[in-house]
Amino acid sequence: MTHVLQNVVFPLDRDPDLLPLYADPETWSVIDEEPVRVSNRAQLGNILGRTRARISAGRRVSLGTYFNAFPASYWQHWTGVREVRLTVRTTGPATILVYRSNGSGVRQRIDTQEVAGDATTTFDLSLTEYSDGGWIWFDVVADEKHATLEGGEWTTEQEPARSGKASLGITTYNKPDYCIETLNALADAPDALELVDRIFLVDQGTRLVEEQAGFDDVAERLGETLQIIRQSNLGGSGGFARSMHETLKRPESDFVQLLDDDVRLEPESLRRSIVFGRYATTPVLVGGHMFDLLDRPKLHGWAEVVDEHPFMWRNLYQERMPHDFGVANLRQSPLLHMRMDADYNGWWMCLIPLDAIREVGLSLPAFIKWDDAEFCLRAREAGFATVSLPGVALWHVSWVNKDDTIDWQAYFHARNRIVAALLHSNAPQGGRLLTHSLRVDLKHLMMMQYYPVALRARALRDVLSGPQHMRRTLATAMPAARAMAANFPETVVHRDPSRVLHARRGRQVFPPLKAREVDSPTGMRLKLFTFRALLSHWLHTPDPANVARPEVEFGKGDALWWRVPRFDSALVSTADGSGKNVYTRDRAQYRRMLRESLALHRRLRRSWPRLQKEYRNALPELVSDSSWQQTFEEQA
């Protein structure tokens, strides 16, 4: 029996920004080791449908792109498939050229076929030489007349290791329009939907999906596949735990596919992730990559890891992300040909085998932040790896125009990172985690950001209180964190057009920095600067004139921790540019918070061995299906 591993597809939207992810009709060269586009022949008019494209006479189109190249190294490494067949259907005179790459991105020709008329051409390909990396793809070159690529797919005769379907778990809070769009995309993709058992849409908001225009139509199209679940706002972890809980009851499901609500889905990616999960030699988590919904060729998340000693997440090649496929496509990006192994995948899109959930439990009652990373680390310890699979992705609102480290989410950033380290770090006392945590507090204090310091102190006190606080405060921690903002004038965003704020000394202007370049102090200069800034804030009260009116103004990108502390007050743009915050030095608050931060971090360091034992002993109960069911019943 023939099994389709991957279809050749073209974008659902007529968006020129998307075209480089699907087809590459451009000519490239290299200047100073950087890819340079020599000519651009991209025309949306040549995209004839979901699987069809025109190749203009005398032109060449490469399918060596993110969504249409075949990630051979991942299939070789994680599955038992060793033979695949590429089938290409064309009309008109053309030449089909099949290429492969290795882990260094070096291109090699595999085969060539000339075709004419209505042709179906097959290429039998081995997956035996891709241990370190590499893709397989094909190009189509039209002859003296136009040719049409009618379709293509990558198939195998090998049977999968498991045959169950996946249930989808979508957690939403007041994003009904996004949810309707996702449901419609699924309803329009029968080849993906045939692998789906149930769609659990867990609605935790007040703007209900069921009341959104278009819901009745899409619900009728999806029928009994769609199941709406209403529950209190238990955060992402509570919503995804509910989907896990419901999927465990489904005998036809072998997987649960978690999806964020504020996304745009590529349905073929959903199908590919489930198929890959079926073929994996041993059950694995299959993660999708994340493109920026507002800058659609830009990839933000590839293989993500957790560094052991600072115990902090990052991209495996942080300095190379985000990657803009509009600037350098797959064939021009050697790094993307390497097989990259991940520690975890964000739950914007992640397929989890039920075998893993049965063995390690459901998500941690973390509300938001670190629930995905913690689960993947827990699963890895039980033998379930995470594969961030190229060619599987969606578009998600990125964090470019956000700064959730200074709003109510700072509580969850701090608490859940420490809890995850208590559960999974093998470094004594968490390695450099507590040192790094204290530095975060010091930076906030020097920048006159007292609200996140208060939240972080609350987080540390809760960690010290023991593991049971996590389930006890699951539904109340977020409202409590948000309520604290009323005590901090800095949290007010000034947007009133009738009262535009201006700084006494105007805006601070700095020379532009190159990408990823910083002008921060280092070495002894850093130590000296930090000492002087901390001492200055401890000793000096602000000039009353600078309290009455901001002393200086900063753009958000310029308001860095080594610049702001020199002033008594600062007017700083919000991350999204919608308004401004006023940060003002408060010596009494600074002194109290500095003492508290130092004391809490000392207590946490002394208590680390005891807390580590307590949290690890409590973990099975915290994440058990029965505990979560009790929570759902209590919050109903």
Secondary structure as UniProt FT lines:
FT   STRAND          3..7
FT   TURN            16..18
FT   HELIX           19..21
FT   STRAND          27..31
FT   TURN            32..33
FT   STRAND          34..39
FT   HELIX           44..46
FT   STRAND          53..55
FT   TURN            57..58
FT   STRAND          60..62
FT   TURN            66..68
FT   HELIX           72..78
FT   STRAND          83..91
FT   STRAND          94..101
FT   TURN            103..104
FT   STRAND          107..115
FT   STRAND          118..126
FT   STRAND          136..142
FT   STRAND          147..156
FT   STRAND          165..172
FT   HELIX           176..187
FT   HELIX           190..193
FT   TURN            194..195
FT   STRAND          196..203
FT   HELIX           209..211
FT   TURN            213..214
FT   HELIX           215..222
FT   HELIX           223..225
FT   STRAND          226..230
FT   HELIX           235..247
FT   TURN            248..249
FT   TURN            251..252
FT   STRAND          253..259
FT   STRAND          263..265
FT   HELIX           267..279
FT   STRAND          285..292
FT   TURN            293..294
FT   STRAND          295..301
FT   STRAND          304..307
FT   TURN            308..311
FT   STRAND          312..315
FT   TURN            316..317
FT   HELIX           318..320
FT   STRAND          323..324
FT   TURN            325..327
FT   HELIX           330..332
FT   HELIX           334..337
FT   TURN            347..348
FT   STRAND          349..353
FT   HELIX           354..360
FT   HELIX           371..381
FT   TURN            382..383
FT   STRAND          386..396
FT   TURN            400..401
FT   TURN            404..405
FT   TURN            408..409
FT   HELIX           410..424
FT   HELIX           428..430
FT   TURN            431..432
FT   HELIX           433..446
FT   TURN            447..448
FT   HELIX           450..465
FT   HELIX           468..472
FT   TURN            473..476
FT   HELIX           477..483
FT   HELIX           484..487
FT   HELIX           489..491
FT   TURN            497..498
FT   TURN            504..505
FT   TURN            515..516
FT   HELIX           523..539
FT   HELIX           544..548
FT   STRAND          552..554
FT   HELIX           556..558
FT   TURN            561..563
FT   HELIX           564..566
FT   STRAND          569..573
FT   TURN            575..576
FT   STRAND          580..584
FT   HELIX           587..622
FT   HELIX           625..634
//
